[in-house]
Amino acid sequence: MNRICEKIGKKCKHVKDNGNCFWPGSDDHPVQCVGGWVEDKYYFLERYLNASREARRKFADRGNAVFIDLFSGPGHCIIREKKTEIKSGGFRAIELNEAPFNEYIFCDIDESNIEAFKQRTRQKKICIFYTGDSNNTIKSVVNHLKKKDYRYHCVYVDPFAPENLNFNTLKVLAQFKYMDMLIHFPIGSIHRNLDNWMGRTNTILDNFLGTDTWRDRIKAARKDIKHNDYHVLTDVFKEQLKTIGYPEEGLRSNIANELPAVSVKNTRNVSLYILILASKHELGQKIWNSIIKIDSKGQRSFSF
């Protein structure tokens, strides 16, 4: 198939409203149109899943490990710059060879994405699918999880933008004792809208962070010429994660007073996402801090 990729501004001309390419993938199922930077975020996800396999094994061997993807997409992506088809983060989790999860839960607001994912995972593993806004379906997901005494949960949280995720969704999931959340904090989108949100109430950012305290803290920080909006917002986010049961040792970075995070940047070296791991156990954080030192190109990785 001769795939055509043409840009209108920063976006591809042939992208549907749901973010998928107009042309299907090699298996005739939908593919999500993405930038080359997604390879970095999938790299860190895979690295963490592989590096944590021994810690996970004691749960997986007893049938007590579950992987949850709140924004699954169709399972495959097309990198528009290269026109290369790749597997999504959630799909890569399914293909783990060492200490694989016993059950996989995939959620997406788009029915065609869920149907495509179902077809691609047929006869692979035990997969359960939920169609709808993840902020609404999360209670059903949790009710399902409570039916079995799962011991370990790994949640992949990859929203397109802050409006796609409410902090309360993380709160609902955080009730489980053993829980790792790999969260993509969409700093690029927040940066573009921050000043507009500053002058309003009940904004997308209020819902995303689960609090409106960030507003006064940004105003106070901006009185200092050396202020950093990103650090203020991630400090607020860290404090919010603590309120839902994540201990300090599960949020501790190699860098003092910062979240355990790594930046995912575009070709212009601009941060699009910050990848944050929130773990209920200090071991998860130790593993994460060890793998984010080196990026996908083998270079030393730096905090945002």
N, C-alpha and C positions, 0 to 999 in steps of 0.2 A: 504494500500500500504506500502511495506517495503522500506522506503526511505533510501538510502545509502549516507552517507557524508564522503568522504575521502579527506584529505588534500594533496596538492602538495605545499610544502613551506607554505605560509600563505593563499593560496587559496584552495577552494574546487575543487576536481578533476572533479566533475560533473556539473560545471558551464559553460553555453554557452557563446559565445562572447558578447552577449548583457547583461550579468549579471544575466540571469535567470537560475533557476535550470533545469537540464535535465528532471526531473520528474515534472508533472503538480501538481497543488494544489488539494484540496479536491473537487473542483467543475470542475475539468478537464481543467481549464484555467491556463496559465503560472503564476509562482510565482518568485519573485526576490530573489536571494540568498543574505542574509545579515548577519552581525555579531550581537551579542546580544546588542551592544551599540545603535542600532537604536531605541530600546525601550525608551532610554533617550531622543533622539531628538523628537520622537513622543509625549512623555510625555509633553515636554515644549510647543510644538505646541498646543496640546489639552488644556493645562492649559491656554495658552494665548487666544485661541478662546472662552473658557468658561468664563474667567475672564473679557473679553472685551464685553460680550454679551449685557450689558445694553447700552454701548456706541454705539454699532452697531445696536441696536434695532430700533432707530429712523429712520435709513436708511432702514433696512430690512422690517419694517412695511409698507413702501411706495414702496417696490419693487426695492430698490436702493442699494443693497449690492451684490458684486460679489467676488468670490474666484477664484484665478488663481494659478495653479500648473504648473510650467515650465518644470519639469522633473518627470512626474507622475509615470512612470513604469506601471506595469499591474494592480496595485490596491491592490494586496496581496503580502506578503513576506514570506519567510521561514527562520527562525533563524537557521543557520546551527549547532550551538552548541547544541541546544535543539530539533532540527527537529520540531519546533513549527510553525504553520502557523498563521500569524497576518495580520491585515489590514494596509495598508500604510497610510502616513500622509494625503494625499489628500482624500483618501476614508473616513478617520475619519471625515474630515471636512463635508463631505456629510451627515454624520449621526448625526450632531448636532441637538439637540432637542430644545434648547433655542435660539431664534433669529437666525434661520438658514439663510444662504445666499439664495438669490433669483436665482442666476445663478452660474454655476461652469464651469470653462474652464480648460481643461487638455491638456497638450502638451507633446509629447514624440517623439524621433527620430525613435523609433522602431514601425513598423506598427502592429506587433503581440501584443505589449503591449497596444496600443490604442484599438485594437479589443477586448482584454480581459477586459479592463476597461469598454468599452461600454456594454459588456454582463453583467458585474457585477453591473452596475448602471442602467440597464434597468428598466424603470418605477419607479425609485427612485426620481430623481430630474431633473431639467432642466440642462442638461450637453451639452457642446459643446467641440468638440475634434479637435485637430490639429496634424497631423503627419508630422514630419520633425524636423530638427535642430531648437531648440527654438530661437537661435540667428537669424535665417532666417524667421521664422514664426511670430516673435513678431510684425512685422508691420501689418500683417493680424489680429492678436489679437487686437491690438490697434484700427485699423479701425472698427472692430466689436464693441468694447467698446464705440466708439464715436457715434454709431447709437442711443444710448440711454443715457439719462442724468444720468448716474450712479453717485451716491454721495460718495460711499465708496468702495475701492478696497483693498483686502488683497491678497498679492502675496507670495507664498511659493516657495523659490528658493533653490533647493536641488541638486546641481550638484555632480556627482561622483568625479570629479577632476576639478582643475582650467581650464583645456583646454576645458571643456564643456560650460563655460560661458564667454561671452565678456561683459565688463563693459557697453558698448554701449547699450546692451539689457536693463539693469537697467535704463539707461538714457532715453530710449524711453518710458518706463513705467512710469517714474517719472513725466511726464508732467501733470498727473492728480492731482487735488487739494487734495483729500482725499485718501491717499495711505499709507498702511503699508506693509513693505517687511520683511519677516523673512528669513534671508539669512544664509546659511551654508557655512562658510568660511573654505575651506579644508586645514587647517594648516598642517596636517600630510603629505599630498602630496607635499605641498609647501616646507616643511622642507627637504624632501628627494631630491628635485631638485634645491634648492636655490643656492647652490654654483656653479652648472653648469650654471644656468641662469645668474649669476653675470657677467660672462665673455662673454656674447652674447648680441645681440640686437634683437628687435622685437620678444621677447619670449612669451611663454604662460602667464607668470606672467604680462608682460606689457599689454597684452590684457585683462587679468582678472581684473587688477587694473585700467586700462584705462590711464596709465601714466608710464613713465620710470624713474620718479624722485626717486623711491624707491631705485634704485641702489646706487646713491651717498649717500643717507641717511643711508643705511646699512653700507657702507664703513666708513662713519664718525662715526657711532655708535660703530662699532667694535674696534675703538681705545680705547674705554673704556672697561675695563675688566668686568664691570658689565652690559654690554649692553644686550639687549634682542631683537633679530630679530623680534619676534612676535609683540612686542609693536610697533616697527618701522613700520611694514607692516600694522598693524591695524590703526595706526595713519594716514598713507597715505590713507587707505581706507575710513576712516572717513572724511578726507578732500575732497576726491573725491565725497562722498555722498553729501557733502555740495554744491559742484559745480552743482549738478543736482537738487537742490531745497529742500534738507532736512535741516531744521533749527537746530541750536545748541540744542534747547530744545527738539527736537525729536531724539537726539543722545546722550543725557546726561545720564551718568551712576551714580550709587550710589557711585562709586569710582572715585575720582577726576582724570580728564585727561585721562580716559579710555573709550573705547566704551562700550555701554550697552550690554554685552555679557556673555555667559556662555559656559564652555568647556564641550564637549562630549568626554569621554575617553574610551579606550578599557580596557580589563581585566588586562593589565599591567600598568594601570594608565597613559597611554600615550595619549595626546590630539590628536584626529583625526579631529575633527571639532571644530570651535567656532561658536556658534549660535548668530547671531546679529540681533536685531530688529532696522530697520530704519523706523521712523514714521514721518508723516507730522504734527502731532499734539502732544503736550507735554503729553496729557492724555494717549496716547498709550504707551509712554515711562514710565510713572509712573506705569502703569499696569504691563508692562514687568519687570521693576526693582523689583516690589513686588513679582512676581511669581518665579523669578530665584534665590531667596534666599534659597529655599529648593529644593533638587533634588528628583528624582523618588523614592529613598529609604528612604525619610524622613529625610535625613541628610542635614546639612547646606552646601549649594553649594558655591564654591569659584571661583573667576575669574581665567582665565588662567595665 
